[in-house]
Amino acid sequence: MKLDATKMKDWQIAEAAEEGMKPVSQLAQEMGLKESELIPMGRQLAKVDYQQALTRLKGTPTAKYIDVTAITPTPLGEGKTTTAIGIIEGLGKLKKRVVGAIRQPSGGPTFNIKGSAAGGGLAQCIPLTPFSIRLTGDIDCITNAHNLAMVALTSRMQHERNYDDARLAKSNLKRLDIDPERVQMKWAMDFCAQALRDIRIGRGGKMDGFEMDSGFQITVSSEIMAILAIAKDLKDLRERMAKIVVAYDKKGNEVTAADLEVDGAMTAWMADAINPNLLQTIEGQPVFVHAGPFANIAIGQSSVIADRIGTKLGDYLVTESGFGADIGFEKFWNLKCRMSGLTPDAVVVVATIRALKMHGGGPAVKPGIPLSAEYTSENLGLVEKGCENLIAHIETVKKSGVRPVVCVNSFYTDTKAEIALVRKIAEQNGALAAVSEHWLKGGDGSIEIAEAVMEACSEPNNFKFLYELETPLRKRIELIAKEVYGASGVTYSDEALAKAKAMEADPTCKTLGTCMVKTHLSLSHDPDLKNRPTGWELPIRDILVYKGAGFIVPVSGTIKLMPGTASNPAYRNIDVDVKTGKVQGLF
């Protein structure tokens, strides 16, 4: 069947493409994996035994490493994953050995507003349904491992309340004296469930748990997801799991997963999940899918393990970072690269004319509501003004020592004059620039961006981190706020300031990375401030510590770790053909 993005929905394109997709065994063989390194999960999916693969591939050349990020998006997203897949397909058309490494979608956006993050049009990762729903169960494993820690905590609090020391000793337990006001974790669920953000648990009798305030966070924001993203191997993952701070005792001492003696069981849930998943583009290039999204409330990167394998199996490895360069790329730059030892040869900043017009003062862009006329007809004034946001992201990438490549993700309503204007402004500000029609034409529409990426990879760069790990916490936050977000300064709530001072005095915190939590809809903390706002201060309301992942997590503005479901969510359009069993309506 001829695939036509103008007449077919994404799920229809994927369903048609899946009829001719390569068996995963063939895909693995073509990319250089051994049969013994493949863990089949059916005909179309597999996990890869990372230990075997990395041991065998040790010492082989390392591929050119490409990260795909974006400008500040509209709520609709600007096609970052679509562009990453398009670049993979374009490099494939140029006969290059290319491997992708992207993130597994969360059930939250899949059934809410943004869709499954499989790409779109003729630039998709398939098979779509397992990619979007369940895959091989990694997120379920994270959910269960996370909630097991909460089970261990809350049951321990109940038993310590009900039993004296002698009774505890019979169960080989010591009294941890956990402070119910200083529990650091919440329960996890991989949906956008705002009704569960703040709840009270343990109501009933003394055998019904410990009554206290609690709540839920979305699974992909779990520290365990962050650990999966940055762990080097199972041993490293196991050691990190033990360090997770679940709560504090009444003297202010940490209560870890190891103290609760649940770290081993939590790791047991993750023993298979640590192996990356192997899928493919609709044009047959291999793509690793591992770890999760949400760079606004999490690290938002595909796994270090997937990148390490992929860079040993191809000439080019294309990965992506969540949301804009202020969030996803900043974490890729200062956290993931530091932990993986890999550094980028090229960084692609995805822009759309639609988003630039919004930043230039166009009407609000809202899911489920048709775009205003400003977005479907030529308006060079809005585009030029909105390019201030693009310039901010170009400058952020340049501060890492890498020359950015601006990719205009082309829509059919874009005019030649609008595209030429963006190209001119990008090049004037030190970036390479290219236009891509991957959504409409797949690899054939991605040649220009693929060639620009190859050109960037051939240039030497001077990659450097924004800060050293010895930099004090508040100085790091200030550097990120001023140099990346464009803030004039940083303010702290009383609670956040007290935590910052305590962490700066704690030797175990001094070399932890900094993983900011901030809205993705603005360079600032306020989602309503578009383009490139100036004269504002970044308010830090809380600071979390993820000692297992190795992060300190400053939380800015009013952002939540549990997103909400919108009034017109995607699940209203998803169904199953009861005759074939095929899922329909995913996008």
WOPEGI-V548172 format. One line per field, one symbol per residue. phi: phi as a letter, one per 20 degrees, with the letter a starting at -180 (. if undefined). psi: psi as a letter, one per 30 degrees, with the letter a starting at -180 (. if undefined). Layout:
# WOPEGI-V548172
phi->???
psi->???
This chain:
# WOPEGI-V548172
phi->.fecfeddfgfffffffffdffgfffgfffeoeegfeedfcofdcbedffffffffegnfgeffdcddcbffeffemdnffgfgfffgfffffemefccdbceffefgfgdddenemenaleccecffffgecnldngffffgffffffffffffffffffedeffffffelddfelfefecfeddfcbececffdfcccdmfpefedndfafbrccfgfefgffffgfdfeafffgfffgfegeeacefenefddgffeldfffffgfdfeffffedcbffdnefcecamcemffcbfmcffgfffffffddbecddcbcfleffdffgfgfedfffeenecfebcddeccggffffffofggdcgndgfffgedcfbffffffffgfgfgfgfffffendffdedeffdfefefffffffgfffffdndfbbdcdfgecmffedfffffffffffeefccgbefbefffggfffgffffefdenfercdcfgffffffffffeegfdfdffddfdbgeebfeedfeeemcfcmcdeeeebcdcdfffncdcfddmdfdecfdeffcffffdebcffednefcnfb
psi->kkkjfffkleeeeeeeeffglkkfeeeeeefgkleffkjkhaeflllkjeeeeeeefkfllklkjkkkallkllfflgheeeeeeeeeeeeefghkjkkljllklkfdfegcefafhgalbgilklkeeeeejecggeeeeeeeeefeeeeeeeeeeeeeefkleeeeefghklkfhkjffhkflllkkhljiffgejlklgkbafggakklkaaklkeffkfeeeeeefkeaeeeeeeeeffkjealaffgkkjleeefhfeeeeeeffeeffklkkallfggkkkkjkllaifegaehllleeeeeeeffflfkkjalkkblffdeeeeeefdeeefffkkkfkkkjkkkeeeeeefggllkjkkfkkklfffglkifeeeeeffeeeeeeeeeeeffgkkljkjjjklffkleeeeeeeeeeeefggllklkkheeegbefggeeeeeeeeeeffkklikllellffkkefeeeeeeeefefglfaklkleeeeeeeeeeffjffffgkljjkjlkfglfafjffjlbiklhlkjjjflklkifefhkkjkklbgklfjllklfilfffgkakjfefgkklfl.
